[in-house]
């Protein structure tokens, strides 16, 4: 009995996978060279927190252990006065247990190779996300969409920092891709993986589940439940107290942003920066957070809502609901940006692309000159990105961008009342 012939498409996929793997392997020594400083030392990035967590798990210890994190960090070259800004003996690990568990096999490498590998994986996640997300805007050059994602300054900056926002963007792209191709179980697993950073997906996860139920896509919910159960069960079997230690970590080792709210970019942080506290802070936060939450839930509940819209609204609203969000977390906002570009007519699309392609670069130059622009160089001013995006999204929903574009071309605008009924 002869074996069935291998299809050309299958061979092409295998070839692409092999080429991608070889490229990643070749990129690691190049990244190690990039991180070598002129004085011969190795530039440390945020990957050190995952290095500590992975090593502690491999040793059968808790990744949240303070003494262990400090000891491993010091051995890797961490210095309290320089890398620790005179305040920290290590970079605290605030992620769920399963992240450190997934990273643990990589800690068999030496620290420099691990850091370079981790950074290369973040760049690979960014490229993978750009390949998937460039398919969202129809009637728009995919190459230009990919360039916008890759050249967004915060994206490459995050990859160099070793933060996980690029990986989250890739998970969001895979979630959308899976739903569009009706691979619902895979979509549920991607949604479970997005719980890795709950402060960014606290609205996305419940809204996707509501949308799935309303659209009778129950396998998404099944995949999510199975994924979360697997992650929590394996983590608990490995370290039974991890949930308690995970929740206590921010208070055990307080975040820098607790005393410096201007290092955050959320509405809550803006209120705190202006001196709001106690009941005033709760009231000012609720004024914006409650309508934002209702907006996301309403979008998810409507049967006619597209899946990309549900995810986008959840990502936009979270900056006005969640108390925590840094500038590097804004990489996930590239998802709603791609969806918004896909909705717009030609003129608004070109202007929005230009704004988010050149605007962040212009502001980055101000931040590089903090000695001149000390006030405007604060991280909180990066909040112009979600604010601009949410206003543009609302304008698009109400048809203002379409009517403005039509008026600019001297054409009659097509409003809802002008559309003939079926």
HELIX and SHEET records of a PDB file:
HELIX    1   1 UNK A    8  UNK A   34  1                                  27    
HELIX    2   2 UNK A   48  UNK A   58  1                                  11    
HELIX    3   3 UNK A   66  UNK A   76  1                                  11    
HELIX    4   4 UNK A   97  UNK A  103  1                                   7    
HELIX    5   5 UNK A  104  UNK A  108  5                                   5    
HELIX    6   6 UNK A  111  UNK A  133  1                                  23    
HELIX    7   7 UNK A  142  UNK A  151  1                                  10    
HELIX    8   8 UNK A  153  UNK A  161  1                                   9    
HELIX    9   9 UNK A  165  UNK A  180  1                                  16    
HELIX   10  10 UNK A  184  UNK A  193  1                                  10    
HELIX   11  11 UNK A  194  UNK A  197  5                                   4    
HELIX   12  12 UNK A  198  UNK A  201  1                                   4    
HELIX   13  13 UNK A  204  UNK A  214  1                                  11    
HELIX   14  14 UNK A  218  UNK A  238  1                                  21    
HELIX   15  15 UNK A  242  UNK A  252  1                                  11    
HELIX   16  16 UNK A  256  UNK A  258  5                                   3    
HELIX   17  17 UNK A  261  UNK A  263  5                                   3    
HELIX   18  18 UNK A  267  UNK A  273  1                                   7    
HELIX   19  19 UNK A  278  UNK A  301  1                                  24    
HELIX   20  20 UNK A  307  UNK A  317  1                                  11    
HELIX   21  21 UNK A  318  UNK A  320  5                                   3    
HELIX   22  22 UNK A  327  UNK A  333  5                                   7    
HELIX   23  23 UNK A  334  UNK A  343  1                                  10    
HELIX   24  24 UNK A  346  UNK A  368  1                                  23    
HELIX   25  25 UNK A  379  UNK A  383  5                                   5    
HELIX   26  26 UNK A  384  UNK A  397  1                                  14    
HELIX   27  27 UNK A  400  UNK A  408  1                                   9    
HELIX   28  28 UNK A  416  UNK A  418  5                                   3    
END                                                                             
